[in-house]
């Protein structure tokens, strides 16, 4: 998995991350891995740069292999040898809290 943080349209130096994505795992575990890297990026920014606030435009880029039906937002990963448990996934419901950047996957619709 590869990820990077952008704040207010600027790529944050040193925010690029590469780590195993456990692509053969369950859909929940894969999405939890994505959430974990997001948490890490936000926590690192918060501790090394400054506290984020509601005025900040925060974006996290994740490199995820395709194919996808981008219009419908559906993963079509089939017979590619990885991320196959995400096949047909349309939506992810997370519980989250803004302070502390915590998120937990509650439901995935596949």
C-alpha positions in Angstrom: 0.0 0.0 0.0 1.2 3.5 -0.8 -0.2 6.7 0.7 0.6 10.4 1.1 -1.0 13.4 2.9 -2.1 16.7 1.3 -3.1 19.6 3.5 -4.7 22.7 1.8 -3.6 21.4 -1.6 0.1 20.9 -0.6 1.8 17.5 -0.6 3.4 17.2 2.9 7.1 16.4 2.6 7.9 13.1 4.3 4.3 11.9 4.3 4.8 9.2 1.7 4.2 5.7 3.2 4.7 2.3 1.8 3.6 -0.8 3.8 2.1 -4.2 3.3 -1.6 -4.1 2.5 -2.5 -7.7 3.3 -4.2 -8.0 0.0 -5.3 -11.6 0.6 -7.2 -10.8 3.8 -10.9 -10.1 4.4 -12.5 -6.9 3.1 -12.8 -5.6 6.7 -9.1 -6.3 7.4 -8.0 -4.6 4.2 -10.1 -1.5 4.8 -8.9 -1.4 8.4 -5.3 -1.3 7.0 -6.3 1.6 4.8 -7.7 3.4 7.9 -4.6 2.6 9.9 -2.3 4.3 7.4 -4.6 7.3 7.3 -4.5 7.5 11.1 -0.7 7.3 11.0 -0.4 10.1 8.5 -2.7 12.4 10.4 -1.1 11.7 13.8 2.4 12.3 12.4 1.3 15.6 10.9 -0.4 16.6 14.1 2.7 15.8 16.2 5.4 17.1 13.8 3.8 20.1 12.0 0.7 21.5 13.8 -2.8 20.7 14.9 -5.3 20.4 12.1 -8.5 22.3 12.4 -11.9 22.5 10.6 -10.6 25.1 8.1 -7.9 22.7 6.8 -8.7 20.8 3.6 -7.1 17.4 4.3 -6.7 14.7 1.6 -5.1 11.4 1.7 -4.1 9.6 -1.5 -4.1 5.8 -1.4 -2.7 3.8 -4.3 -5.2 0.9 -4.8 -5.1 -1.4 -7.9 -8.1 -1.5 -10.2 -10.3 -2.2 -11.9 -13.2 -0.2 -10.5 -16.5 1.1 -11.7 -15.6 4.7 -10.8 -19.0 6.1 -11.7 -20.8 3.7 -9.3 -17.9 3.4 -6.8 -17.7 -0.4 -7.0 -14.6 -2.5 -6.7 -14.2 -5.0 -9.6 -11.1 -6.7 -8.5 -11.5 -10.3 -9.7 -9.0 -12.9 -10.8 -6.1 -10.5 -10.2 -4.6 -12.4 -7.3 -5.1 -9.7 -4.7 -7.8 -7.6 -3.0 -10.4 -10.1 -4.3 -12.4 -9.9 -1.1 -13.2 -6.3 -2.1 -14.9 -7.5 -5.3 -18.3 -5.8 -5.6 -17.8 -3.6 -2.5 -19.7 -0.4 -2.8 -19.6 1.3 0.5 -17.8 1.4 3.8 -19.4 2.6 7.0 -16.9 3.7 9.7 -17.4 5.0 13.2 -15.0 7.9 13.7 -14.1 10.8 16.0 -12.4 13.9 14.9 -10.1 14.4 17.8 -7.4 11.7 17.8 -8.2 10.8 14.2 -9.7 7.4 15.2 -11.8 5.4 12.8 -13.1 1.8 12.9 -14.8 -0.1 10.1 -18.3 -1.0 11.1 -19.8 -2.3 7.9 -18.8 -3.0 4.3 -21.4 -3.6 1.6 -20.1 -6.1 -0.9 
